């Protein structure tokens, strides 16, 4: 696993698992999200981008399957039907 802290107002850090091809992104306001089937070049791109937020919007958002960190579920409100 490779990881990096970012100096971004939106993204705190990123981590990439080469075996699973997953990219974890920790957003400062909303926590961690996990993106699947991500090539390693995307991790390198966000790590080196002058604006991680802009890179995320242009190259990651809506381009890869995404799920919230499963550990966060216990903190989400429950809704009744």
N, C-alpha and C positions, 0 to 999 in steps of 0.2 A: 504494500500500500504506500502510495506517495501522497503527501499532504503539503499544504502551504497556507500560511496566513496572508490575508490580503489587506491592503490599505485602501479599502473601499467604504463608502458611506452606506452601501447596501449589503455587501457580502463580507462576512467576517473571515471565513476560511473555506477551503475546498480540499477534498481528498479523492483519490482515484484508486480503485482496485482493479489491477490489470487482469487478474484471473476472471473476475465476474464482469468486467467491463462496465463497472458502475461508477458514477461520479456523484459524490455527496457534496452538497452545497449548504452551508450554514448561513442563512440570511439573518441579519441583525435583528429584524423585527419579528420574523415568523418562525425561526428555527430551521432545522435541517430537512432537506428534501433530497431524495435519491433518484437519480436519472439512470436509466438502463440502456444497454447497447451503445455506449458512448465510446468512440475511438480515443485513444490516448492523446492524439493531436488536439482534441478539444480541451483536455485538462491543461496541456501546455499552453494553449491559446489563452484561456482565461487567466492562467497564472501570470502570463507575460503582458496581458493587455493593458494599455494605458488607462482604460476604464472598464473594470470588471462588470459593472452593471450594464453598460452598453454592449459588451461582448455577450453577456448572458442573453440579453434581449434579441440580439442579431443572430446568434449561433446555437443557442441551447433551448430557449423557451419555445414550447410547442413543437420541437423537432425530435424530442426523445421521450419515451414513456417515463412518467414521473409518479412518485408516490411519496407521501409524507413519512417521516421517520416513525416507525411503528411504536416506539417508546413514547411519542407525543400523544398517542390516543388516550392514554389515561388522564390527560389534562384537558381534553376537549369536553365541551358540554354535551350531555346526552339529550337527545330530542325524543319525545314520545310521539307515537302515531296518533 
